[in-house]
Amino acid sequence: MDHHSPDDRVTDQPRYHGSDEDSGAGSAREPLTSRQRWTRVLVIAIVIAAFLAIVILHATGTLGPGTNG
């Protein structure tokens, strides 16, 4: 018979971010640097701006069906 107790489970990974007891030393996931954070924010802002531009152009009739562009 193969019985598993709750202690048999692998408990290497924390259940949620920041739950490990050590101060992050040796963790596989390191926090984002300031440059990486701003790069991510900039990319998200550009995507949102492009989406809004397309929506506004379609809403005003500048782009879309019935136009030559």
C-alpha positions in Angstrom: 0.0 0.0 0.0 1.2 3.4 -0.8 -0.1 6.0 1.7 0.9 9.6 1.6 0.9 11.8 4.6 0.7 15.6 4.4 4.4 15.7 5.4 5.3 13.8 2.2 4.4 16.8 0.0 7.2 19.0 -1.4 7.3 22.2 0.5 10.2 23.9 -1.2 8.1 26.7 -2.8 6.4 29.3 -0.7 2.6 29.5 -1.2 2.7 33.2 -2.0 5.4 35.8 -2.8 7.3 36.9 0.3 6.3 34.0 2.5 9.7 32.4 2.6 11.4 32.8 6.0 14.8 33.9 4.8 15.4 37.4 3.6 15.4 36.5 0.0 19.0 35.3 -0.1 19.3 32.6 -2.8 15.8 33.0 -4.1 15.3 32.3 -7.8 13.2 35.3 -8.3 14.8 38.7 -7.6 12.9 42.0 -7.3 12.7 44.2 -10.3 15.3 46.9 -10.6 14.2 50.5 -11.1 15.1 50.4 -14.8 13.2 47.2 -15.4 10.1 48.7 -13.6 10.2 51.9 -15.7 10.6 49.8 -18.9 7.6 47.8 -18.0 5.6 50.9 -17.2 6.6 52.6 -20.5 5.7 49.6 -22.6 2.2 49.4 -20.9 1.7 53.1 -21.4 2.6 52.9 -25.1 0.2 49.9 -25.6 -2.6 51.8 -23.9 -1.9 55.0 -25.8 -1.9 53.1 -29.1 -5.2 51.4 -28.2 -6.8 54.7 -27.2 -5.6 56.3 -30.5 -7.2 53.6 -32.6 -10.5 53.8 -30.6 -10.6 57.6 -30.9 -9.8 57.5 -34.6 -12.6 54.9 -35.2 -15.0 56.9 -33.1 -14.4 60.2 -34.9 -14.6 58.5 -38.3 -11.0 59.3 -39.3 -10.1 55.6 -39.5 -12.2 52.7 -40.4 -15.0 51.7 -42.8 -15.9 54.3 -45.3 -12.5 56.0 -45.3 -9.8 55.7 -47.9 -7.2 55.0 -45.2 
